[in-house]
Amino acid sequence: MTQPDAAYKARDVTGYADVPAETKEHLFEQVKADPRYADYLYGCYECGICVAVCPSARFYDFSPRRIAQAAAREDVDLIYQQMQEDIWECSQCFSCVRCPRGNNPGGIITIMREVAINNGLASAKEALVGYSRIIYKIMSTGTQVSPDMLQQDAFPDWGPETADVSANLDLWRRALPPETLHTTSTGWKVADSTLIELYLIWLHTGALDMISGVDPSLHAILQEVMEERLEEEGIEP
Amino acid sequence: MSFDTVAVIGGGPAGLRAAHGVAEIGGKVLLLEQRDFLGGTPIAERYAGLTPHGEPARPQIEAMIAAVTAHQDVDVRTGTVMTAVDGEPGAFTLTLRGQEGEQRAECGAIIIATGFSHFDPGRETQMYGYYEFPDVITLSDLEGMLSDHQVVRPSNGQPPQRVCFIQCVGSRDRHIGNEYCSKVCCGVASKEAIEVRQLLPDSKVYIFYIDMRMYGYWENQIYWPAQEKHHVQYVKGIISEVLGKGDRLLVRGEDTTMGRPMELEMDLVVLSVGMEASPGTRQTAVMCGAAQNKYGFVDAVGSPLDTVSTSRDGVFACGAALGPADLEDSVSSGAAAAMKAFAFLRSRAAAAAG
């Protein structure tokens, strides 16, 4: 948006550094350039039904309506502020697709998160810092939380049984009827061909590159794991 | 002329439809128009596109005019005003003043189709500086520019980059005395906003509103395309004042749904002026003895199911003489008034024949 609009904006209210208007515009251009964007934002009645159904709105100063409005108004100052704060308060449940105009505020947030991650925004680094183990697990094994991550020190609120389960994890897992669950370091058995395919997807879609800006060392480890494995299979990544 | 004639007062869309309607079902019509031409406000104020579809106004209205003037049973008198109504229902005598001086005419029924005037944004109260800043204009001023396919800032002749519409100017305001909604301005402003965006694709266009009233199909005919296709910015919050700032205008208001005050610079401010009873409507109602509501419009005493009968037998009203109305409502009530007036004459004739 052009300069005159800036007059009424609160700036730098939460401590993150302000950036030049061109940077904000460039970030928003990336959001708009996403092929999903046109299907996620039509026009906003500002009716608030998305807020009414939003679980996050009950607990945070968060409003999917404001996300849709800021995007519709192309208010790059506010969009930047939202990329530094609001978008990480969404649980991505997509209740907001209840919108009578067919908007998808949660989807807009998905795109904004991707742009925030791709551009290494401080908020993205902060939001993902607690998730490095999960990201490592998903991208290296194709499964999310694995049984061996359930250690008592990590989950004290799960009660004393956690210690017993983790001590005899292999036994407990083999007691489960499906053979595919007889695993401890992955959520389930992942076929070699599946893993190879996943690695190729992470590499070719840029999904792996996305995290280079927010966690360079994690990115380096994953890249090594994937390339090594693909090399073993004789595949040029 | 005689008492089997229906006099239609006013040659705008409603009056044209009423006159044509009476003639179509076999009646005789005397059509009076104070201006020197037919077509009413859409022609007089040079409307660009008709709401809601936006097709060019002039050819559409001219087709209506042609249908009326071509009909042998319609006596059209332009440049003519009615100055008195005497007689009684079924046998009125009208005093007319026109190019040939004062004349008299007889008719059995009267249809008041004298329309509305756009609200004048206050010579005394200076609403939004309409008479102070050349770049503050009204919806009808913009219609004229759109008709010429040239939207510019009157102050310097340059195309505006930032344009805003302020809704409800002269409507829904207890201070002004117009508590009613003028019905059409949301649609007309949105239609004009689309036309501005089409003409000036680099412009940014805002509509500041209290609430948008785009009933029925206007929703997807005008409102959604304005927002979704033409990226007109709708901001719920009305502007309190327009100030000069350099060679631009500063508008102040609250962005209510975002919860923050706003001050925005504009190149062109368009006031969405509402509808008021025209002087012709007020005078004609008095002459005909038809009751008016507190705003000066003719009272439709049988509403909601009879939209055109007035407090006086043999006198009917249609279009914006009855209150704010869009074109669709105006021509619909014009046709309804034609039918009612013709039926009134038929029933009188039947009674007389015993």
Interface residues (C-beta under 8 A of the other chain):
Chain A: T2 P4 D5 A7 Y8 Y42 G43 C44 E46 R65 R66 Q69 A72 R73 L78 R101
Chain B: Q161 R162 K204 W224 Q227 E228 Q233 Y234 V235 K236 D255 T257 M258 R260 P261 M262 E263 L264 E265
